[in-house]
């Protein structure tokens, strides 16, 4: 049974609370679809592993200098990040502005052995860049009590004909 319109719990989050929700959902998903494109639609999406969500809510990635994504960012820095952690019924979309850096300090900070799969020269690979996405805003969908409780409530709701969804959603603005 579908919830009546306007019955979804909305929790719009700002500042530190928004940053914490972004960190929680982005790190739980670990990988996002990174959407970029110089003023085009649809966006070109690339799966990207999140390296960090910092205290300001910026999301950090490693990227190849010659990638289509980096070329797009050079022409239009507006990007969209799409996260799904289906195991816990958590979803997140973020919009922001991306910048590309080849700072040695940032390359060392965010380097992982896993990245060597794509960037064979390690932290010294001339292709290695670091992408920072400064988040402007976003939207999230989450369950309050995790997947197990949510599934139990859905089952009980289907038997009783009553909506027992414990999901919450809202806007995010760091």
N, C-alpha and C positions, 0 to 999 in steps of 0.2 A: 504494500500500500504506500502510495506516495504521500510525502508530508504536505500539508496545506501550504500555499505560498506564504512567505513571510515567517514560517515556523522554524527556519534554520537559525541556530544560535550564531550570532555574529559577534566576533571579538576582534575589533580593529586594534592593531598594536602599533605603537610608535616608540622611537628612541631605543633605549636599552632593552626593553621588552621585545621590540621587533627584531633587534639584532640577535637576541637569544633564540627566538623562534626560527629565524633564518639559519642560524648556526645548527640548531637541533635538527631541522629537517634536511638541510643541505648535506650535513655530515652523515646523517643516517642513510641517505640515498647514495652518497659517495660519488656518483656519476650523474651528470646532467646532459641534456641536449642544449648545446650552446648555439643560439640562433643569431646569425649575422647576415648582413646584406646591405650594400650601399643604396639605401632608399628603395629596395625592391621587395616585392611580396610574391610568393612566399619567401620567407627567410631560408637561408641555407643552414641546416643544422648539423652539428658535429658532436659526437659523444666526447665529453671531457671529464676528467677526474678532478674533483675539487682538492686543492692543496690546503687551503685554509679559508675560514671566515674570520676576519679580524674583529677587533673591538668596535670598529666603526661600521661593521656590516659589509665591508668590501669582500668580494669573493676572488680568490687567487687561483691561477692555473699556470701550467707550463704549456708552451706552444712552439711549433716550428716557425721560424722566421719566414719561410717561403710558403706557408700554408695559405689556403684560400681565406681562412678566418682572419689572419693577420692582414691580408690585403684588403678585406672588407673593412676592418677596423680603421685602416689608414684613410679610407674614403668616407666612412660614416661610422663613428664610434658607438652608435646606439645598438644595444644588443638585448636579447631576451634569453633567460636561462629557465629551462623546464626540468623539474625534478619529480621523480616518482619513486616512492618507497612502498611498493604494493604490499610487502609483507606486513607492514603496520598501518596500511591505509592512510598514508601521508603523501600530500602533493603540494607542490610549491611552484609558482611562476614569479620570476623577478625581471624587472626591466632596469637597465642602467647604462652607464657610459664606460666603455672599455679603453684602456691605454696599454700599450705594449712597451716593455722595458727590456734592455739587455744588461741591466746592472749586475755586476759580478756578485754583489752582496745578496741580491734577491735570487739569483740563479743558485747560489749555494744554499740559501735558506730553504728553497722549495724543491731542490733536487731529490729524487728518489731513484733507487736502482730500477724500479719498474719503468721509469721514463726512458731507460736505456734501450728499451724495445723499439722506440721511435727515434731517439736521439743517441746514436751509437757512440758519439765522442764524449759522452758524459757531460759534466758541468762545463767543460771547455769546448763543447761542440758549438761551432759558430752559428748553427741553426737554432740553438736554444734561446728562447725568449720567455719572459714572464708576463702574463696578462692579468691585469687588475681590473675588476669590474666594480665601479662605484655604484651601489644600488640606489636608484631613485625611489622606486616603490615596488610593491608586489602583492600577491594574493596567495593565501594558503587554505588548504583543507586538511583537517586532522581529526583523529578520534580521541576523545578524552581519556579513554581507559584501555586503549590498545586493541589489537585485532581480535583477540579471543573474546573479550567482553562484547565488542561490537557485533561479532558473529552470533553470539548467544542472544543478544538483544534483537537482532534481525530475525532469528529463528522464532523467538517468543512472539515477536511482533507479527510474524506471518501466521502463527497459530491463533493469536487472539484478535487479529485485525487492527491492532493499535500500533502506531508508530513508536518505536523505542530507539530510534537512531540517536547515538550520543556524539555525533560528529559536530565539529565546530569549524568555522571558517571566518576569514576576515582579511582586511587590507593590512599591508605592512608598509611602514615608512620609517626607515632608520633615522 
